[in-house]
């Protein structure tokens, strides 16, 4: 029986062989491990192939409300001038997770050599990735529109404030009251609206 260290060496060599050469031409590799029984060698090959074919989902942060992602630089949506809701929900993180899941599914549709082994699953991942890109663009366009509108209304208030601070104060109070009424209506508290 081979030692645990020797088994790890065999499995590493098999893994490297599968990644670099594929599932053929085993004669040269078997010569390096003459002390390993043939049945054990092929069992290690089978086990290593199964491990390589398993899709591995990347480890991504799932906390929507964390302020920082470990070891990552500040993202553009973390800039203070952008929409606070966008920063809190971290839509880009959600899209990253979905994209990583789709890539894992795509990898499952391929064999160890990168050839398609499940055409239906592979085609489905293409459609899903395409839809994900469209959804991501819609979200980005929505936030860009919100940002433009916010800047536009801020400019209007600044212009009014420059002309008449009293009118600007009255406009802001009216807008604040209107915002509170709409928020109550959105929450289902329509008796106040």
Secondary structure, DSSP 8 states (H G I E B T S, - for coil): ---HHHHHHHHHHHHHHHHHT-S---HHHHHTTTTS-HHHHHHHHHHHHHHHHS---------TT-S--TT----GGGSTTS-HHHHHHTHHHHHHHHHHHHHHHHHHTB-TTS-BS-HHHHHHHHHHHHHHHHHHHHHHHHHHHHHHHHHHHHHHHHHHHHH-HHHHHHHHHHHHHHHHHHHHHHTT-GGG-
